[in-house]
Amino acid sequence: MDIRPRANASSWQQKAYRVIFESDTRAGQLFDIALLVAIVLSVVAVMLESVTSINARYGPALRAVEWFFTGLFLLEYLMRLLVVRRPLNYALSWLGIIDFLAIVPTLAALVLAGSRYLLVIRTLRLLRVFRIFKLGQFIGEGEFILSALRASRFKILVFLSSVITLAVVVGTLMYVVEGGQNGFTSIPKSIYWAIVTMTTVGYGDISPSTVLGQTLASVLMIMGYAIIAVPTGIVSAQMAQPASGRPAYKQAVCHVCQAQGHRDDAEYCWRCGEKL
């Protein structure tokens, strides 16, 4: 994603680029914070509009607020396209797509009723907070957790296979023991019951009535508590290993692709190769 400023940018485009895409200046920080506040307020307005009593009393005002923020985000989106070197690259990037999706639902509501509630997609734009408040130093810790998950993936796969097998076996037994008269009308539905019971969710829409079925359900519930602890222990053991080989990360942000999480000794961006 190339979001460098235009090569022949005018002075206002250069200033606008620094405010919109960079948070090193006071103006850039204020712009991003104001943008986050606008996102939160717009999502809250949509949520309030979905409440029948509030909508009956303040519906027109909430819809006016919704259109105001949509116009604001549309203007911001167009400004981003005007100041970058390659607008199409930005428009097709994941940040550009999210910015675009934040605008579409309100416009689509003119044709499809109810689609405006999809505006909660705007909450994804809150991810910009990592750039605003310089939370890049936490990327190293995120890499550490991902490394632990990758190292444990085969153990977790074996564990999940065992859980699925247990759910199939117990679900089939419950279908045989209880039968359709007690709600276990098919093996897939019985497997569903085994899964929600084993995960301690227990919706209660299906429950065994026979002594044998209740005994089997009790054993499965107790096993569920033990099952929950297994993946936690696997990952925790991996994370507890010596971390001497963990690389240190710095807060440098690539001015081309906005990538973060570079090593302390890095001179070039890990994503696009641009010099830091």
For each residue, the residues with C-beta under 8 A, 3 or more apart:
1: 89 90 93 95 257 258 272
2: 84 85 86 89 90 256 257 272
3: 21 84 85 86 89 90 93 256 257 258
4: 84 85 255 256
5: 9 13 14 17 21 83 84 85
6: 9 13 17 83 84 85
7: 85
8:
9: 5 6 13 14 17 83
10: 13 14
11: 14 15
12: 15 16
13: 5 6 9 10 16 17 82 83
14: 5 9 10 11 17 18 83
15: 11 12 18 19
16: 12 13 19 20 79 82 83
17: 5 6 9 13 14 20 21 22 83 84
18: 14 15 21 22 25 27 28
19: 15 16 22 25 27 28 31
20: 16 17 28 31 76 79 80 83
21: 3 5 17 18 28 80 83 84 258
22: 17 18 19 25 28
23: 28 29 32 131 132 134
24: 28
25: 18 19 22 28 29
26: 29 30
27: 18 19 30 31
28: 18 19 20 21 22 23 24 25 31 32
29: 23 25 26 32 33 132
30: 26 27 33 34
31: 19 20 27 28 34 35
32: 23 28 29 35 36 128 131 132
33: 29 30 36 37 132
34: 30 31 37 38
35: 31 32 38 39 76 125 128
36: 32 33 39 40 125 126 128 129 132
37: 33 34 40 41
38: 34 35 41 42 69 72 73
39: 35 36 42 43 102 122 123 125 126
40: 36 37 43 44 126
41: 37 38 44 45 65 69
42: 38 39 45 46 65 66 69 70 73 119 122
43: 39 40 46 47 119 120 122 123
44: 40 41 47 48
45: 41 42 48 49 62 65 66 69
46: 42 43 49 50 62 66 116 117 119 120
47: 43 44 50 51 120
48: 44 45 51 54 55 58 62
49: 45 46 54 55 59 62 63 66
50: 46 47 55 117
51: 47 48 54 55
52: 55 56
53: 56 57
54: 48 49 51 57 58 59 62
55: 48 49 50 51 52 58 59 62
56: 52 53 59
57: 53 54
58: 48 54 55 61 62
59: 49 54 55 56 62 63
60: 63 64
61: 58 64 65
62: 45 46 48 49 54 55 58 59 65 66
63: 49 59 60 66 67
64: 60 61 67 68
65: 41 42 45 61 62 68 69
66: 42 45 46 49 62 63 69 70 106 116 119
67: 63 64 70 71 106
68: 64 65 71 72
69: 38 41 42 45 65 66 72 73
70: 42 66 67 73 74 103 106 107
71: 67 68 74 75
72: 38 68 69 75 76
73: 38 42 69 70 76 77 99 102 103 122
74: 70 71 77 78 103
75: 71 72 78 79
76: 20 35 72 73 79 80 99
77: 73 74 80 81 99 100 102 103
78: 74 75 81 82
79: 16 20 75 76 82 83
80: 20 21 76 77 83 84 90 96 99
81: 77 78 84 87 90 91
82: 13 16 78 79 87
83: 5 6 9 13 14 16 17 20 21 79 80
84: 2 3 4 5 6 17 21 80 81 87 89 90
85: 2 3 4 5 6 7
86: 2 3 89 90
87: 81 82 84 90 91
88: 91 92
89: 1 2 3 84 86 92 93
90: 1 2 3 80 81 84 86 87 93 95 96
91: 81 87 88 96 97 100
92: 88 89 96 97
93: 1 3 89 90 96 97
94: 97 98
95: 1 90 98 99 258
96: 80 90 91 92 93 99 100
97: 91 92 93 94 100 101
98: 94 95 101 102 121 124 125
99: 73 76 77 80 95 96 102 103 125
100: 77 91 96 97 103 104
101: 97 98 104 105 121
102: 39 73 77 98 99 105 119 121 122 125
103: 70 73 74 77 99 100 106 107
104: 100 101 107 108
105: 101 102 108 109 115 116 117 118 119 121
106: 66 67 70 103 109 116 119
107: 70 103 104 110
108: 104 105 111 112 115 116 118
109: 105 106 112 113 114 115 116
110: 107
111: 108 115
112: 108 109 115
113: 109
114: 109 117
115: 105 108 109 111 112 118
116: 46 66 105 106 108 109 119
117: 46 50 105 114 120
118: 105 108 115 121
119: 42 43 46 66 102 105 106 116 122
120: 43 46 47 117 123
121: 98 101 102 105 118 124
122: 39 42 43 73 102 119 125
123: 39 43 120 126
124: 98 121 127
125: 35 36 39 98 99 102 122 128
126: 36 39 40 123 129
127: 124 130
128: 32 35 36 125 131 132
129: 36 126 132 133 135
130: 127 133 135 136 138 260
131: 23 32 128 134 136 253 258 260
132: 23 29 32 33 36 128 129
133: 129 130
134: 23 131 137 251
135: 129 130 138
136: 130 131 139 249 250 251 252 253 260 261
137: 134 140 249 250 251
138: 130 135 141 142
139: 136 142 143 249 260 261
140: 137 143 144 246 247 248 249 261
141: 138 144 145
142: 138 139 145 146 261
143: 139 140 146 147 249 261
144: 140 141 147 148 239 243 246
145: 141 142 148 149 239
146: 142 143 149 150
147: 143 144 150 151
148: 144 145 151 152 235 238 239
149: 145 146 152 153 156 235
150: 146 147 153
151: 147 148 238
152: 148 149 155 156 234 235 238
153: 149 150 156 157
154: 157 158
155: 152 158 159 234
156: 149 152 153 159 160 231 234 235
157: 153 154 160 161
158: 154 155 161 162
159: 155 156 162 163 230 231 234
160: 156 157 163 164
161: 157 158 164 165
162: 158 159 165 166
163: 159 160 166 167 198 227
164: 160 161 167 168
165: 161 162 168 169
166: 162 163 169 170 194 198 223
167: 163 164 170 171 191 194 195 198
168: 164 165 171 172 191 194
169: 165 166 172 173
170: 166 167 173 174 194 198 216 220
171: 167 168 174 175 187 188 190 191 192 193 194 195
172: 168 169 175 176 187 190 191
173: 169 170 176 177 216
174: 170 171 177 178 184 190 193 194 208 213 216 217
175: 171 172 178 179 184 186 187 190
176: 172 173 179
177: 173 174 208 210 212 213 216
178: 174 175 181 182 183 184 190 208 209 210 213
179: 175 176 182 184
180: 183 184 185
181: 178
182: 178 179 206 207 208 209 210 213
183: 178 180 189 205 206 207
184: 174 175 178 179 180 189 190 193 206 208
185: 180 189
186: 175 189 190
187: 171 172 175 190 191
188: 171 191 192
189: 183 184 185 186 192 193 206
190: 171 172 174 175 178 184 186 187 193 194
191: 167 168 171 172 187 188 194 195
192: 171 188 189 195 196 206
193: 171 174 184 189 190 196 197 206
194: 166 167 168 170 171 174 190 191 197 198 220
195: 167 171 191 192 198 199
196: 192 193 199 201 202 203
197: 193 194 200 201 202 217 220 221 224
198: 163 166 167 170 194 195 220 221 223 224 227
199: 195 196 224 228
200: 197 221 224 225 228
201: 196 197
202: 196 197 221
203: 196 206
204: 207
205: 183
206: 182 183 184 189 192 193 203
207: 182 183 204 217
208: 174 177 178 182 184 213 214 216 217
209: 178 182 213 214
210: 177 178 182 213 214
211: 214 215
212: 177 215 216
213: 174 177 178 182 208 209 210 216 217
214: 208 209 210 211 217 218
215: 211 212 218 219
216: 170 173 174 177 208 212 213 219 220
217: 174 197 207 208 213 214 220 221
218: 214 215 221 222
219: 215 216 222 223
220: 170 194 197 198 216 217 223 224
221: 197 198 200 202 217 218 224 225
222: 218 219 225 226
223: 166 198 219 220 226 227
224: 197 198 199 200 220 221 227 228
225: 200 221 222 228 229
226: 222 223 229 230
227: 163 198 223 224 230
228: 199 200 224 225 231 232
229: 225 226 232 233
230: 159 226 227 233 234
231: 156 159 228 234 235
232: 228 229 235 236
233: 229 230 236 237
234: 152 155 156 159 230 231 237 238
235: 148 149 152 156 231 232 238 239
236: 232 233 239 240
237: 233 234 240 241
238: 148 151 152 234 235 241
239: 144 145 148 235 236
240: 236 237
241: 237 238
242: 245
243: 144 246
244:
245: 242
246: 140 144 243
247: 140 263 264
248: 140 263 264
249: 136 137 139 140 143 261 262 263 264
250: 136 137 262 263 264 266
251: 134 136 137 260
252: 136 260 262 266 276
253: 131 136 258 259 260
254: 257 258 259 260 262 269 271 272 274 276
255: 4 258 274
256: 2 3 4 269 272 274
257: 1 2 3 254 269 271 272 274
258: 1 3 21 95 131 253 254 255
259: 253 254 262 269 270 271 272
260: 130 131 136 139 251 252 253 254
261: 136 139 140 142 143 249 270
262: 249 250 252 254 259 266 269 270 276
263: 247 248 249 250 266 270
264: 247 248 249 250
265:
266: 250 252 262 263 269 270 276
267: 275 276
268: 273 274 275 276
269: 254 256 257 259 262 266 272 273 274 275 276
270: 259 261 262 263 266
271: 254 257 259
272: 1 2 254 256 257 259 269
273: 268 269
274: 254 255 256 257 268 269
275: 267 268 269
276: 252 254 262 266 267 268 269
